[in-house]
Amino acid sequence: MEGSITLWLPDVWPLQKHRHPWGRTYREGKLARWEYDESYCDAVKKTPPYDAGPRLLDIIDTAIFDYLIGNADRHHYESFQDDEGASMLILLDNAKSFGNPSTDERSILAPLYQCCIIRVSTWNRLSHLKHGTLRSAMLSATSHDPLFPVLAEPHLEALERRLQGILSTVQQCLDQFGADVVMVEDRMTLSHV
């Protein structure tokens, strides 16, 4: 079953649409730069609004979220207009979520494994969710929904498997670069330029 939600925001909260730096080209035979350039994150880190503030870490958090739900088409995101990169990302289009539970599209994690940085709070939350806690949390969060069970058993298994893939990816970054480089305090000014 598929569904959609329409969101109306007051005119005093105008949104601005941004092209996702790890978006796909959607053209046959044409790869996006991040798909062939291993140093792509270095270029992103030099581009506003990813060169300062929380935006790059928000993109990495979004990649983790999208990987968990299997959403491989995050080509745009929104923010509040005229925020100069200071506000959070607003994720409005999650339409490709929870499709084929047996497919794990690792390229969704490209911002994570190419930049090899993650918020300490994100890492702590992900670490807390292993060993079945994520499954239990999802079941608990949706238990009162009229459509319960909202997620079929294969999707719950996919969440657990994908979580392990994320944890392994972060561990590879830690092994390669060390915690001082990979783990970024939530309020810390990024020094990646």
C-alpha positions in Angstrom: 0.0 0.0 0.0 1.3 3.5 -0.9 0.2 6.8 0.5 1.1 10.4 0.4 0.8 13.5 2.6 0.3 17.1 1.5 2.0 19.7 3.7 0.9 23.4 3.7 3.1 25.9 5.4 2.2 29.5 6.2 3.5 32.0 3.7 5.8 33.4 6.5 7.8 30.2 6.3 8.9 30.1 2.6 11.0 27.1 1.6 14.0 27.0 -0.7 14.8 24.0 -2.8 18.4 22.8 -3.0 20.0 20.3 -5.3 21.4 17.4 -3.3 25.2 17.3 -3.8 25.0 13.5 -4.0 22.0 13.5 -6.4 21.9 11.1 -9.3 21.8 12.3 -12.9 18.9 10.1 -14.1 20.4 10.1 -17.5 21.4 6.8 -19.0 25.1 6.4 -19.4 25.9 9.6 -17.5 27.3 9.3 -14.0 27.2 12.0 -11.4 30.6 13.2 -10.3 30.4 11.5 -6.9 29.9 8.1 -8.6 33.4 8.2 -10.2 35.4 10.7 -8.2 36.7 9.3 -4.9 37.7 12.8 -3.7 34.3 14.3 -4.5 33.7 15.1 -0.8 36.7 17.4 -0.8 35.1 19.5 -3.5 31.8 19.6 -1.6 33.5 20.7 1.6 34.7 23.8 -0.3 31.3 24.8 -1.6 28.8 26.9 0.4 26.7 26.0 2.5 28.8 22.8 3.0 32.0 24.6 3.8 30.8 25.7 7.3 28.1 25.0 9.7 26.0 21.9 10.1 24.8 21.4 6.5 27.3 18.7 5.5 26.6 16.8 8.7 22.9 17.1 8.0 23.5 15.6 4.5 25.3 12.7 6.1 22.5 12.2 8.6 20.0 12.2 5.7 22.1 9.6 3.8 21.9 7.4 6.9 18.2 7.9 7.1 17.7 7.3 3.4 19.8 4.1 3.5 17.7 2.7 6.4 14.4 3.3 4.5 15.8 2.4 1.1 15.2 5.8 -0.5 17.8 6.1 -3.3 16.4 9.2 -5.0 17.2 12.1 -2.8 17.9 14.5 -5.6 16.6 17.6 -3.7 16.0 18.9 -0.2 14.4 22.0 1.2 15.4 24.5 3.9 13.8 27.6 5.1 14.5 30.5 2.7 17.3 33.0 3.4 18.7 30.9 6.2 22.3 31.1 4.7 22.8 27.4 5.5 21.9 27.6 9.1 18.6 25.8 9.3 18.0 22.1 9.2 17.2 20.2 6.1 13.5 19.6 5.5 13.0 16.2 3.9 9.7 16.3 2.0 10.0 13.6 -0.6 10.4 10.1 0.8 8.3 8.5 -1.9 10.8 5.6 -2.8 11.0 4.4 0.8 10.5 0.8 1.9 10.4 -0.6 -1.6 12.2 -3.8 -2.2 13.4 -5.0 1.2 16.0 -7.4 -0.3 17.9 -4.6 -2.1 20.4 -2.5 -0.1 21.6 0.3 -2.3 25.0 1.1 -0.7 25.6 4.1 -2.9 23.0 6.0 -0.8 25.7 6.1 1.9 28.2 7.9 -0.4 28.2 11.1 1.7 29.2 9.0 4.8 31.9 6.8 3.2 33.3 9.5 1.0 33.5 12.2 3.8 34.1 9.8 6.7 32.6 12.1 9.3 29.6 11.6 11.5 28.0 13.4 14.4 28.8 11.9 17.8 25.1 12.0 18.6 24.2 10.1 15.4 26.8 7.5 16.1 25.6 7.0 19.7 22.0 6.7 18.5 22.9 4.2 15.8 25.0 2.2 18.3 22.0 2.2 20.7 19.7 0.8 18.0 21.6 -2.4 17.3 20.7 -5.9 18.5 17.0 -5.6 17.7 16.4 -2.3 19.4 15.6 -0.6 16.0 13.0 -3.3 15.2 11.4 -2.9 18.6 11.3 0.8 18.4 9.7 0.8 15.0 7.1 -1.7 16.1 6.4 0.3 19.2 6.2 3.6 17.3 3.6 2.2 14.9 1.7 -0.1 17.2 -1.3 2.2 17.5 -1.5 3.1 13.8 -4.7 1.9 12.2 -2.6 0.2 9.5 -0.5 -1.8 12.0 1.7 -3.5 11.1 2.9 -0.6 9.0 6.1 -2.5 8.0 6.1 -6.1 6.9 8.6 -8.5 8.4 11.0 -8.3 5.4 11.2 -4.5 5.9 12.0 -4.9 9.6 14.7 -7.4 8.7 16.1 -4.9 6.1 16.2 -2.1 8.7 18.3 -4.3 11.0 20.6 -5.4 8.1 21.0 -1.9 6.8 21.8 -0.6 10.3 24.7 -3.2 10.5 25.9 -1.9 7.1 26.0 1.7 8.4 27.8 0.7 11.6 30.4 -1.3 9.5 30.9 1.7 7.2 31.6 4.0 10.2 33.9 1.4 11.6 35.9 1.3 8.3 36.2 5.1 8.5 37.3 4.9 12.2 39.9 2.2 11.2 41.2 4.4 8.4 41.2 7.8 9.9 40.6 7.5 13.7 38.0 8.9 16.0 39.5 12.3 16.1 38.8 12.8 12.4 35.6 10.8 12.0 33.6 11.7 15.1 32.4 15.3 15.1 30.8 16.9 18.1 27.3 18.2 17.4 28.0 21.8 18.1 31.6 21.8 16.8 32.5 24.1 14.0 33.7 22.0 11.1 37.3 22.4 10.1 37.1 20.5 6.9 38.0 23.4 4.5 
